[in-house]
């Protein structure tokens, strides 16, 4: 093939979503100082950019293939995650503007950072090559570090951002080191080339070096998805960051990190599965146990949901351990369901917490069920879905993951995981108990009505959760058809 | 779309309609719930149709349409002679519970009746589902409204009781879920009950002895928690005591039957070898439950707790009947499920009436009730006698059949179980004596009101059923026997069939039959 480094038109079409979001983000930065007065314009502009990016991401799927000299790939898997993270972006914008106005902090940078972060996640979803993965991860992470400390006068925000940044950089270094090792071993950073190298027996194949590289990269990814034993940062950061940012962090960056995790370990490192399976197995179990048992005693609801999000990462790790096509599809479905129910839960918290996030204890929600029945009912749907009660997306996701695990003969992991989900029922139920079985307190009595943005988020997330639970075929069939990562 | 689909989904429709009622129109919500549930009951009577003149002996009102394509999950429902009566029990008790709660529930009326209707949806569905996934969905759907009924409208320790109830059931059911998924894989990608049972019995779904035992236990523990079988019963007294009357009634009369129904419908026909292997242990636990429940009931100072422990005792009979693997035992078990639903439900309602009058569940707070309230006392006495197992009343028939069935297998079991019958007479008669005879406590000034029209309307159908089921058993038993006979086939105790594990592909049952014939 003659070396042509001039990108073609289809190359650009395949990264149109990223282009749109980058342009919109830069534009917001440029006109920010001019539009000092009309701040609501930013959120509308951001929403428009996200919707356009969503449409172009969906359209790009009609013409799948690689672009930019095999560095990026647009396939069903990439489309699934691009649509997911852009969708997360839309719901984040909807639940942010009211919160930012309340904190007197609505400014262009917030939306620009959000756009950049989602751009990075889209790059991660489409990356076909380790350096692109690294670049996408950095674009996404750096924007998220800043977002975590967005309210710069708030001590908790500062703590969250600093912790997230220091630990995150450290983890990224591991990832980069792993990339260097595999490049030194296989002579390429392309996932397909690495796979070919590992599958070709011969004296030049060095499995020890490749496994070391896989281990180093596992550290980097496990940190990003908050899997044990690299989950320590998550509770502090989730608790300290502004509620809409936590909403975003727990859904978007996590889904994108799982996307690259899946892609790297299902393609490049798939030939050496026996060498990493044990690690992922123990990490999955440990993640579920730490997340669920630590959540049992939490009183702060953001921290509780942070531990719950660790536990849910553990369930997805179970799907990765299964390392099968159905496992990949199960992980994809679960991440979509999880994003919806978690966004819903955090949107309720963003609405409920009031200025300065005063009301973030579980007990503050006392009597919400009778003061704002609709909010509480929607919150209950999200919580029941997080427990995994049938007719919600969370149940079907869990069902599908444990089915993948049992198909892969991971019987003990499946049984222990299911028992874990019974433990988890306790702390989610506690929130429902407080909402419906206790008398309203100060926090609920002074609660203002739902704003339009958050209401839209809640209804959209609840509807999505129920659709995924009652008619999962819609998403499941797409996930199954696009779960073949090795072409 | 069959009549059964209508009966399953009407409660859901009614539930959604109640959600649109304004919160303040409590009267309208009450009336609507009563009309809706009564209409559902009357419609469900139509389900008897095919059983009126003959015994189809197979599934009727069957609907089997795909729901989710991959994995293959189907909406497959149908009823046989066992499900028929359990569905009718559920649809009969829901309007009764609406009437029971008519005045008792004063706060959050809309939500209460909404949850009651959602509960009916889940319960009816559980008894009709013939797809494992669908069954699991209904099983869990029934859990959520009951959790709220206990937790929101219950007594002082309601939250503890509600959470305990939820967690116990959840812990059991996740194991069942694992077993269901495993079966799905083994069966080559189907959740269909009929196909899986057939496959397991003719050997086309091969299971090793160990696999069968583990799968059996996974199902069994989930059902045993629900029954509840000793020693997994500890959630029950808490849940019953704290629940509002309607919650107690639905819990005791219908929800506990989910467990025994599951044992009979799933555990026994799917894993006959494991069931036979464990039968001795399970029967022992059942007998311990019968005697222990009765003894604990005897010393309870709290009426609701007394009835709750009597449930543990009565349900022990059902489990014992099932694990005797005889026709009489199976028939008695199913009959006893219905009997317990009617008579214990009635007891809980009557205890609720007493509570509404004197706001206490302590036996010590009562005494001499028979003088001011003779009608209430009479109704209570009939119910109590039915619960003890007096001939001509319903429980006698069930208990007799169970005892006869166990006597065919192991006479010692019969002896121990019969002690439970005697003990039930002790605690019930003693309860009646302390509450209705003697002198009222000194601090009670106002006399106790007798039954009013609404309360008569509640009790009348139950009393009629107690007598009817005790005298004209032929109205109920033939469909039950026809269906239990099908389940009994591969596990019959008296045929001395030892279903053996053979290489996959060889019909196991046929081989076993040959051997039985050769004897």
Boltz contact constraints between the chains, C-beta under 6 A:
constraints:
  - contact:
      token1: [A, 389]
      token2: [B, 140]
      max_distance: 6.0
  - contact:
      token1: [A, 390]
      token2: [B, 137]
      max_distance: 6.0
  - contact:
      token1: [A, 390]
      token2: [B, 140]
      max_distance: 6.0
  - contact:
      token1: [A, 403]
      token2: [B, 181]
      max_distance: 6.0
  - contact:
      token1: [A, 406]
      token2: [B, 181]
      max_distance: 6.0
  - contact:
      token1: [A, 406]
      token2: [B, 182]
      max_distance: 6.0
  - contact:
      token1: [A, 406]
      token2: [B, 185]
      max_distance: 6.0
  - contact:
      token1: [A, 407]
      token2: [B, 185]
      max_distance: 6.0
  - contact:
      token1: [A, 414]
      token2: [B, 178]
      max_distance: 6.0
  - contact:
      token1: [A, 415]
      token2: [B, 178]
      max_distance: 6.0
  - contact:
      token1: [A, 418]
      token2: [B, 174]
      max_distance: 6.0
  - contact:
      token1: [A, 418]
      token2: [B, 178]
      max_distance: 6.0
  - contact:
      token1: [A, 422]
      token2: [B, 170]
      max_distance: 6.0
  - contact:
      token1: [A, 422]
      token2: [B, 171]
      max_distance: 6.0
  - contact:
      token1: [A, 422]
      token2: [B, 174]
      max_distance: 6.0
  - contact:
      token1: [A, 425]
      token2: [B, 170]
      max_distance: 6.0
  - contact:
      token1: [A, 429]
      token2: [B, 163]
      max_distance: 6.0
  - contact:
      token1: [A, 433]
      token2: [B, 159]
      max_distance: 6.0
  - contact:
      token1: [A, 436]
      token2: [B, 152]
      max_distance: 6.0
  - contact:
      token1: [A, 437]
      token2: [B, 151]
      max_distance: 6.0
  - contact:
      token1: [A, 437]
      token2: [B, 152]
      max_distance: 6.0
  - contact:
      token1: [A, 437]
      token2: [B, 159]
      max_distance: 6.0
  - contact:
      token1: [A, 472]
      token2: [B, 68]
      max_distance: 6.0
  - contact:
      token1: [A, 473]
      token2: [B, 68]
      max_distance: 6.0
  - contact:
      token1: [A, 473]
      token2: [B, 69]
      max_distance: 6.0
